[in-house]
Amino acid sequence: MTIATARRPAKASQSNERDSRVERPAIGDLTERLHFSPLDGRIWLDDRRMILMHSEAFGILRQEMIDAIGPEAVRGVLTRTGYIAGLRDAAIALKVRSGGAAEDLLAAGAQFHALQGIVSVERVRGELNAETGEFYAEFLWKHSVEDDVHLLSNGISSEPVCWMEVGYASGYLTALMGRRILAREVECRAMGAAHCRVIAKPVESWADAEDDLRFFDPGPLKPPRAAKTLSADRGAPGSRRSASPAGSGAIGASAAYNSVMQKIQRVAPTNATVLLLGESGVGKSMFAREIHKQSRRAEGAFIEVNCAAIPEQLMESELFGVERGAYSGAVASRPGRFEVADGATIFLDEIATLSFAAQGKLLRILQNGEMERLGTSRTRKVDVRVVAATNENLPRSIKEGRFREDLYYRLSVFPLSVPPLRERKDDIPVLLDFLLDKFAAIHGRRVAGVSPRALRALLHYSWPGNIRQFENVVERGLILADEGEPLDLRHLFSVDTTFETYGLLGLSDDGALTPKLDLLTDDYDAGDPATDDGASVSTWAAEFVKGGSGSLGDVEEALVKAALAQSNGNISKAAQLLGVTRAQMEYRAKKLDEAARFA
C-alpha cells in the first residue's frame, strides 16, 4: 500500500508559510511498538530489530570511514543506509496508520526519526496530491546527530553533511508516494546555518538530480511491498509471501538461519553425508529437504524415514528390503527405502533409534554402497545420498553403548547444528507472516495481523518446542480469533500456562523505560487465575530484581501511572485497579505531580 490508497483529503493543505495548521498526530501508536528485552539483548521496533548506539561511537565510526575511503564513498554508504531505514519505517507506518490521513503518514516519518534519536523534524511547507502523485515538501531539521558528530571532528563544513538523514527522507517518502522522491539538504547547520533546511520532491522535478542520485548506487533501490506486513489481511488471493529463496521451503532472516543456509549451499552440491543436529522441532527435516533441492540429485526422489516410527523388528526390511519367504508373512519380495532412493536422497530422522543390526548395515552402505535384502545373500549396489538427523547427544550414546562409534564418524562427514528458535528470534516475524498466510488458506479465515503486545510476547517467549510449537500456537490463534480480528494474547497463549512475561521493557509517557505490565495484567484465560497470574508476577519480579532493572519505587511509579492512564485520571477507578484506598492513590498521584514539577 502506498499513500495513494490511504484515506486522505482530496488535496492536502498548501502553504508558502510555516504550515501550522497541520496538527501532528500523537506518537503513542508508534512508541507502543518499541520493545526492549534486555535479558536476551534485543530491542524491537514493531517486527524490526534495532540497536542503541552512543553518538560518540557513531562519530568515530563515521570519521574513520572518511579517513579510510574518503568522504564521497562514505556519503554513499550512509545515504544508502538511511534509504533502507526509511523504506523499513515507511512499511511500519503504513501498517500502523493504515486507513489514516496522508498527513498522519507523513508525520510518522518525522516521529520515527525523532524516536530513534537522529533529528527533530519541523515541516515548513507541504504540497501533496496523492491522486496525481504531485509532491513538494520543505522541512527544518534540528539537533541533527550527523551535524553534531561532524562539527566535533571537523568543524565547519563547506557542504551539507546530513547524508544518512537525506537517504532516510528519500526512502521514506519514496515508499509512501509509490514514486521516486529525492530529498536534498539546501542548508546545513554544519555549514553555519541555524538549522538544516531540506526540500523533497519527485526526481524528475530536479534539474540536476543525478548529482545526488549517484550516491544511491549501486543499483536503484525499490520500495518494499509495504502492504505485505503483519497487519495486512490474511487469506486474500495472492497474499502468500515467502522469505526464503525462490521455491525453497526454508524460512528465516536471522544471522543464525543465514549461517546454516550458507553451509547448506556449500555442502548440497557435493555427495557428502550430512548429519543434522539440534533440538526437537527446530526444522531439521526442512533443512534436509533444502539440501536435496540444492543438490545434483534434486530431480530424483527425496525419501524421508522416521526411524523412531518403525518397529525394531521391521526396521531392516523397511530400510533394506525383503525377499519372499524371509519370514512368516513375507509372501512377496519388495525393495527397501534405500533401493527406492537409488540415485537420489534418503533422510533418516531420529537416527539414534536404529538397532545395532540396522546400524551395521547402514555402515556398510556408507562405506561401499552395498546392501543385502533381508532373507538373501545377494549383494546390491546403490548410489544414495544420506542425510541423517538426531536430537540426541551421539557421543554420549556411544559411551552408553547405544550407538556405534564407527557409524558416528561415517555420518558426521559434515555435521550441521540447527539452532533452536530462542537463538534465532529474528526469524519470528518472518515465520509469523508465512504461517498466517499458510493457515489462512488452509482454514479459510482472515485475521487483521497481530496486536503489539502479542508480538512482544511471541518475541520474548523461550519456545521450548521450537518451530513446531510456534506453528501450533499460531494455528490455534488463527482458529480462535474472530473474523477480521487481530491475534492477541488470549488467542495465542490460551493453553500454554507456563508462558513467561518477565524482562520486557517499553517507553512510558515521559520517555522512561518501564516494565511492560500489560502482559502481566491481561485478561486472557491461561488456566487458573488464582495461581497462574500470581506465578507470572512472581516470575517477573524475580527476574526484574536479579537483572537489576530498577527499584521498588520505579515499579510503584509505573503501576500508578498505568492505573491513572487506564482510568483516564479518575483517582477512584485507579485505586480500584491497584487494590488500594482512594486516599492512598491520591497521595501517590500527588507525589508524581510534585516530582514532575521539580524534575
C-alpha positions in Angstrom: 0.0 0.0 0.0 1.2 3.5 -0.9 0.0 6.7 0.4 -2.3 6.9 -2.6 -4.5 4.2 -1.2 -4.8 5.6 2.3 -7.8 7.6 3.5 -6.9 11.3 2.9 -8.3 14.6 1.9 -8.7 15.1 -1.9 -6.0 17.7 -1.7 -3.7 18.3 1.3 -3.1 21.8 2.6 -0.8 24.0 0.7 1.0 27.0 2.1 4.1 29.1 1.5 4.3 30.0 5.1 5.0 27.8 8.2 2.3 25.1 7.9 1.0 25.4 11.4 -2.5 24.2 10.6 -1.3 20.6 10.4 -1.5 19.0 13.8 0.9 16.2 14.3 -0.8 13.0 15.5 0.0 11.5 18.8 3.1 9.3 18.8 1.7 6.7 21.1 0.8 4.3 18.3 4.5 4.3 17.3 6.1 4.2 20.8 4.0 1.2 21.8 5.7 -0.8 19.1 9.1 -0.2 20.6 10.0 -3.2 22.8 13.1 -3.7 25.0 14.1 -7.2 26.0 17.5 -6.6 27.8 17.7 -10.2 29.2 18.3 -11.5 25.7 19.9 -8.4 24.3 17.2 -7.3 21.8 15.3 -4.1 21.0 12.5 -4.2 18.5 10.6 -1.6 16.6 7.5 -3.5 15.6 9.0 -6.5 13.8 12.4 -5.0 13.1 15.4 -5.4 15.4 17.0 -2.1 16.5 20.2 -1.1 18.3 21.2 1.7 20.7 24.5 3.3 19.9 26.5 6.1 21.5 26.6 9.2 19.2 30.3 9.5 20.0 30.8 5.9 18.8 28.9 6.7 15.6 31.0 9.8 15.1 34.2 7.8 15.4 33.0 5.2 13.0 32.0 7.9 10.5 35.3 9.7 10.8 37.4 6.6 10.5 35.5 5.6 7.4 36.1 9.1 5.9 39.8 8.8 6.7 40.0 5.3 5.2 37.9 5.5 2.0 37.1 9.2 1.6 34.1 11.4 2.1 32.5 10.6 -1.3 32.4 6.9 -0.6 31.2 7.4 3.0 28.4 9.7 1.8 27.2 6.9 -0.5 27.3 4.3 2.3 25.4 6.4 4.7 22.9 7.6 2.1 22.1 4.1 1.2 21.9 3.0 4.8 19.5 5.8 5.6 17.4 5.0 2.5 16.9 1.4 3.6 15.9 2.6 7.1 13.4 4.9 5.6 11.9 2.2 3.5 11.5 -0.1 6.5 10.0 2.6 8.7 7.5 3.5 5.9 6.3 -0.1 5.9 5.7 0.1 9.6 3.9 3.5 9.3 1.7 2.1 6.5 0.7 -0.8 8.8 0.2 1.2 12.0 -1.7 4.1 10.4 -3.4 2.2 7.5 -6.6 4.0 6.6 -5.4 7.2 8.2 -4.9 10.6 6.6 -2.0 11.3 4.4 -0.8 13.9 6.9 -0.6 11.3 9.6 1.6 9.0 7.4 3.9 11.9 6.6 4.2 12.8 10.2 5.1 9.3 11.2 8.4 9.6 9.3 9.4 12.7 11.4 8.2 10.9 14.6 10.2 7.8 13.8 13.3 9.9 13.1 12.9 11.7 16.4 12.1 8.5 18.3 15.4 6.9 17.1 17.4 9.9 18.3 18.5 11.1 14.8 16.9 14.5 14.3 13.9 16.7 15.2 11.8 17.5 12.1 9.6 20.6 11.6 7.6 20.9 8.4 7.7 24.3 6.8 5.7 23.7 3.7 3.9 20.8 2.1 2.0 20.3 -1.2 0.5 16.9 -1.8 -2.0 15.5 -4.2 -1.9 11.7 -3.8 -4.3 11.2 -6.7 -1.9 12.7 -9.2 1.4 12.0 -7.4 2.3 15.7 -7.1 4.5 16.2 -4.1 6.6 19.0 -2.6 7.8 19.4 0.9 10.2 21.6 2.9 11.5 20.7 6.3 13.7 22.1 9.0 16.0 19.6 10.8 17.0 20.4 14.3 19.5 18.7 16.6 20.9 16.5 13.8 23.2 13.8 15.2 25.2 13.9 12.0 25.8 17.7 12.4 26.9 17.1 15.9 29.5 14.4 15.2 30.8 16.2 12.1 31.3 19.5 13.9 33.0 17.8 16.7 35.5 16.1 14.4 35.9 18.6 11.6 34.4 21.9 12.5 32.5 24.0 9.9 32.0 22.2 6.6 31.9 23.6 3.1 28.9 21.4 2.1 25.9 19.6 3.7 26.8 16.6 5.9 23.4 15.0 6.9 23.9 12.2 4.4 22.1 9.4 6.3 19.1 11.6 7.1 18.8 12.6 3.4 18.8 9.0 2.5 16.2 8.2 5.1 13.8 11.0 4.0 14.2 9.9 0.3 13.5 6.3 1.2 10.5 7.0 3.5 8.8 9.4 1.0 9.5 7.1 -1.9 7.7 4.2 -0.2 4.7 6.4 0.8 4.3 8.0 -2.6 5.0 5.0 -4.7 7.3 7.0 -6.9 11.0 8.1 -6.6 11.2 11.1 -4.2 14.6 12.8 -3.8 15.3 14.9 -0.6 18.1 17.4 -0.8 19.7 19.4 2.0 19.9 23.0 0.9 21.1 24.5 4.2 23.1 22.7 6.9 23.9 23.5 10.5 27.4 22.0 9.9 27.9 24.9 7.4 27.0 27.5 9.9 23.2 27.8 9.3 20.9 27.9 12.3 19.1 24.7 11.2 19.2 22.3 8.3 16.7 23.0 5.6 15.6 20.2 3.3 13.5 20.1 0.2 11.9 16.9 -1.1 10.2 16.4 -4.5 10.0 13.8 -7.3 13.3 13.1 -9.0 12.1 14.4 -12.4 11.3 17.8 -10.7 15.0 18.3 -10.0 17.0 19.7 -12.9 20.3 18.2 -11.6 19.0 15.0 -9.8 22.0 13.0 -11.0 24.3 14.9 -8.7 22.6 13.3 -5.7 21.3 10.0 -7.2 24.8 8.7 -7.8 25.1 8.4 -4.0 22.2 5.9 -4.0 24.1 3.5 -6.2 24.9 0.6 -6.6 21.6 -0.1 -8.3 18.2 1.7 -7.8 16.6 0.5 -4.6 12.9 -0.3 -4.9 10.4 0.4 -2.0 9.2 -2.7 -0.2 5.7 -4.1 -0.9 4.5 -2.3 2.2 1.1 -3.8 2.2 2.7 -7.2 2.9 3.1 -6.6 6.6 1.9 -8.3 9.7 -1.2 -6.2 9.9 -2.3 -6.9 6.4 -5.5 -9.0 6.0 -4.8 -12.7 5.6 -6.4 -15.1 3.3 -6.8 -12.8 0.3 -5.8 -14.2 -3.1 -2.1 -13.7 -3.8 -1.3 -12.9 -0.2 1.3 -15.6 0.4 4.8 -14.4 0.9 8.0 -16.4 1.4 11.1 -15.0 3.0 13.2 -17.8 1.6 14.9 -18.3 -1.7 12.6 -18.9 -4.7 11.0 -22.3 -4.4 12.5 -23.0 -1.1 10.8 -24.5 2.0 13.3 -22.8 4.3 12.0 -19.7 6.1 14.2 -17.3 8.0 16.0 -14.0 8.2 18.3 -14.2 11.2 22.0 -14.4 11.3 21.8 -17.9 12.7 19.5 -19.0 9.9 21.7 -17.5 7.2 24.7 -19.2 8.7 23.0 -22.6 8.4 21.9 -21.8 4.8 25.4 -20.8 3.8 26.8 -24.1 5.0 24.0 -25.9 3.1 24.8 -24.1 0.0 28.4 -25.3 0.3 27.6 -29.0 1.0 24.5 -29.5 -1.0 26.1 -29.8 -4.5 28.5 -32.5 -3.2 27.8 -36.1 -2.3 28.9 -35.8 1.3 26.8 -37.3 4.1 25.3 -34.7 6.3 24.4 -35.1 9.9 21.8 -32.6 11.2 21.9 -31.9 14.9 19.6 -29.9 17.1 16.7 -30.0 19.5 13.3 -31.5 18.6 11.2 -29.2 16.5 13.9 -27.0 15.1 13.1 -27.9 11.5 15.8 -30.5 10.7 13.6 -32.1 8.1 13.0 -28.8 6.4 16.8 -28.2 6.1 17.2 -31.8 4.9 14.8 -31.0 2.0 16.8 -27.9 1.3 19.9 -29.9 1.0 18.2 -32.2 -1.5 16.7 -29.2 -3.5 20.1 -27.6 -3.9 21.9 -30.9 -4.8 22.7 -32.5 -8.1 20.0 -35.1 -7.2 17.2 -32.6 -7.0 15.3 -34.3 -9.9 15.3 -37.6 -8.0 13.2 -38.7 -5.1 13.5 -37.4 -1.5 12.8 -40.4 0.7 12.1 -39.5 4.3 12.2 -42.1 7.0 11.4 -41.5 10.7 13.4 -44.3 12.3 11.6 -43.9 15.6 8.2 -44.6 14.0 9.2 -48.1 12.6 9.1 -51.1 15.0 12.6 -52.5 15.6 11.6 -56.0 14.1 10.6 -54.3 10.8 13.4 -51.8 10.6 15.7 -53.9 8.5 13.1 -54.9 6.0 11.8 -51.3 5.7 15.3 -49.9 5.1 16.9 -52.6 3.1 14.1 -54.7 1.6 13.0 -58.3 2.0 12.9 -61.4 -0.2 9.9 -63.7 -0.4 9.9 -66.3 2.4 12.4 -64.4 4.5 10.0 -64.7 7.4 6.4 -65.7 8.1 4.1 -63.4 6.1 6.7 -62.3 3.6 4.7 -63.5 0.6 6.5 -61.3 -2.0 9.8 -59.7 -2.5 9.9 -55.9 -2.1 12.6 -53.3 -2.2 13.6 -51.2 0.8 13.8 -47.5 1.2 17.5 -47.4 0.1 16.7 -49.2 -3.2 13.9 -46.7 -3.9 16.3 -43.9 -3.2 18.9 -45.1 -5.6 20.3 -42.1 -7.4 18.5 -39.8 -5.0 18.5 -38.7 -1.4 17.3 -40.5 1.8 16.7 -38.7 5.0 17.0 -40.8 8.2 15.4 -38.8 11.0 15.9 -39.9 14.6 18.9 -41.9 13.5 19.9 -42.7 17.2 16.9 -45.1 17.5 18.3 -47.6 14.9 19.0 -51.1 16.3 22.7 -52.3 16.3 21.9 -54.7 13.4 20.5 -51.9 11.3 23.4 -49.6 12.2 25.8 -52.2 10.9 24.0 -52.5 7.5 23.9 -48.7 7.3 27.6 -48.5 7.9 28.2 -50.9 5.0 26.2 -48.7 2.7 28.0 -45.6 3.7 31.4 -47.3 3.2 31.0 -49.0 -0.2 27.3 -48.5 -1.3 26.5 -52.2 -0.9 23.5 -53.8 0.8 21.5 -57.0 1.0 17.8 -57.6 1.3 16.6 -59.5 4.3 16.5 -63.2 3.5 19.2 -63.3 0.8 22.9 -63.1 0.5 22.8 -61.3 -2.9 24.7 -58.0 -2.8 23.1 -55.0 -4.4 24.8 -51.7 -5.3 23.0 -48.4 -4.5 24.0 -44.8 -5.1 22.3 -42.9 -2.3 23.0 -39.5 -0.7 22.4 -39.9 3.1 21.2 -37.1 5.3 20.7 -38.1 8.9 19.3 -36.2 11.9 19.0 -36.6 15.6 18.2 -34.6 18.7 20.3 -36.9 20.9 23.9 -36.4 22.0 25.6 -39.1 19.9 28.9 -39.1 21.7 27.0 -39.7 25.0 25.0 -42.5 23.3 28.3 -44.1 22.2 29.6 -44.1 25.7 26.4 -45.6 26.9 26.7 -48.4 24.3 23.6 -47.4 22.3 25.3 -46.2 19.1 28.3 -47.4 17.0 31.3 -45.2 17.1 32.4 -46.1 13.6 28.9 -45.3 12.2 29.0 -41.9 14.0 32.3 -41.0 12.2 30.8 -42.1 8.9 27.7 -40.0 9.4 29.4 -36.9 10.6 31.4 -36.1 7.4 29.6 -32.7 7.5 27.8 -32.2 10.9 25.4 -29.2 10.8 23.9 -27.8 14.0 20.5 -26.2 13.7 20.0 -23.6 16.4 16.8 -23.5 18.5 14.2 -20.8 17.9 15.2 -19.0 21.1 18.6 -18.3 19.4 17.1 -17.1 16.2 14.3 -14.8 17.3 14.8 -12.5 14.4 13.1 -15.2 12.3 9.9 -15.0 14.4 8.3 -12.1 12.4 9.1 -13.8 9.1 7.8 -17.2 10.3 4.7 -15.5 11.7 3.9 -13.8 8.4 4.4 -17.0 6.5 2.3 -19.1 8.9 -0.6 -16.7 9.0 -0.7 -16.8 5.2 -0.5 -20.6 5.2 -3.2 -21.2 7.8 -5.5 -18.5 6.4 -5.5 -20.5 3.2 -6.0 -23.9 5.0 -8.8 -22.8 7.3 -10.4 -20.1 5.3 -10.0 -17.5 8.0 -9.0 -13.8 7.8 -7.2 -12.1 10.7 -6.1 -8.5 10.9 -2.5 -9.2 11.9 -1.1 -9.4 15.4 -1.6 -6.9 18.3 1.6 -5.2 19.6 1.5 -6.9 23.0 1.0 -10.3 21.3 4.0 -9.6 19.1 6.1 -8.7 22.2 5.1 -11.9 23.8 6.0 -14.0 20.8 9.4 -12.4 20.5 10.1 -12.8 24.2 8.9 -16.4 24.8 11.6 -19.0 25.0 9.8 -21.6 22.7 11.0 -24.9 24.3 9.1 -26.7 21.5 10.8 -24.6 18.9 9.3 -24.1 15.4 6.8 -27.0 15.9 5.4 -25.3 19.0 5.4 -21.9 17.3 3.5 -23.3 14.4 0.9 -24.9 16.6 0.4 -21.7 18.6 -0.1 -19.6 15.5 -2.6 -22.1 14.0 -4.5 -22.2 17.2 -4.6 -18.4 17.5 -5.9 -18.1 14.0 -8.7 -20.6 14.7 -9.7 -18.9 18.0 -9.7 -15.3 16.6 -12.8 -13.8 15.2 -13.0 -13.0 11.5 -11.0 -9.8 10.9 -9.8 -9.6 14.5 -6.1 -9.2 15.3 -4.4 -12.1 17.1 -4.0 -11.2 20.8 -2.6 -13.0 23.9 -5.8 -14.8 24.7 -5.7 -16.4 21.2 -2.1 -17.4 21.2 -1.4 -18.5 24.8 -4.8 -19.9 25.9 -3.2 -23.3 26.7 0.5 -22.5 27.5 0.2 -21.8 31.2 4.0 -21.7 31.6 4.2 -18.6 29.4 6.8 -16.2 30.9 6.4 -12.5 30.6 9.4 -11.1 32.5 12.2 -8.9 31.2 10.2 -6.8 28.7 10.6 -3.0 29.0 9.0 -0.2 27.0 8.6 3.5 26.9 6.4 5.3 29.5 4.6 8.6 28.6 7.6 10.6 29.8 10.0 8.6 27.7 11.5 6.5 30.5 11.9 2.7 30.4 9.3 0.9 32.3 8.2 -2.7 32.7 5.6 -4.0 30.1 3.0 -4.6 32.7 0.2 -5.1 30.2 1.5 -8.6 29.7 1.1 -9.3 33.4 -2.4 -7.9 33.8 -4.0 -9.2 30.6 -7.4 -10.9 30.9 -6.7 -13.9 28.7 -7.5 -17.3 30.0 -4.3 -19.1 30.7 -5.5 -21.6 33.3 -6.5 -21.0 36.9 -6.2 -17.2 37.5 -5.8 -17.8 41.2 -2.5 -19.4 40.6 -1.2 -18.6 37.1 -1.4 -14.7 37.4 0.4 -14.8 40.7 3.1 -17.1 39.3 3.6 -14.8 36.3 4.0 -11.7 38.5 6.3 -13.6 40.9 8.5 -14.9 38.0 8.7 -11.4 36.5 9.6 -9.9 39.9 12.4 -12.4 40.5 13.9 -11.7 37.1 13.4 -7.9 37.4 15.3 -7.9 40.7 18.0 -10.3 39.5 18.6 -8.2 36.4 19.0 -5.0 38.4 16.4 -3.4 36.1 15.2 -0.8 38.6 14.0 -0.1 42.1 10.8 -0.7 44.1 10.0 3.0 43.6 10.3 2.6 39.8 7.8 -0.3 39.8 5.3 1.5 42.1 5.6 4.7 39.9 5.0 2.6 36.8 1.9 0.9 38.3 0.4 4.2 39.5 0.9 5.8 36.0 -0.6 2.8 34.3 -3.6 2.8 36.6 -4.2 6.6 36.1 -3.8 6.2 32.3 -6.3 3.2 32.3 -8.8 5.2 34.3 -8.3 8.5 32.4 -7.2 10.2 35.6 -10.1 9.0 37.7 -8.5 8.6 41.2 -11.2 6.2 42.5 -11.1 3.9 39.5 -7.3 3.9 39.6 -7.4 2.9 43.2 -9.8 0.0 42.4 -7.4 -1.2 39.7 -4.5 -1.4 42.1 -6.5 -2.6 45.1 -5.7 0.4 47.3 -7.8 3.1 49.0 -8.7 6.3 47.3 -6.6 8.2 49.8 -3.6 6.1 49.2 -4.0 6.5 45.4 -4.5 10.3 45.7 -1.3 10.5 47.8 0.7 8.7 45.2 -0.7 10.7 42.4 0.3 13.9 44.2 3.8 12.6 44.6 4.0 12.0 40.9 2.8 15.6 40.2 5.3 17.1 42.6 8.2 15.0 41.1 7.2 16.2 37.6 7.1 19.9 38.7 10.6 19.8 40.3 12.2 17.5 37.7 
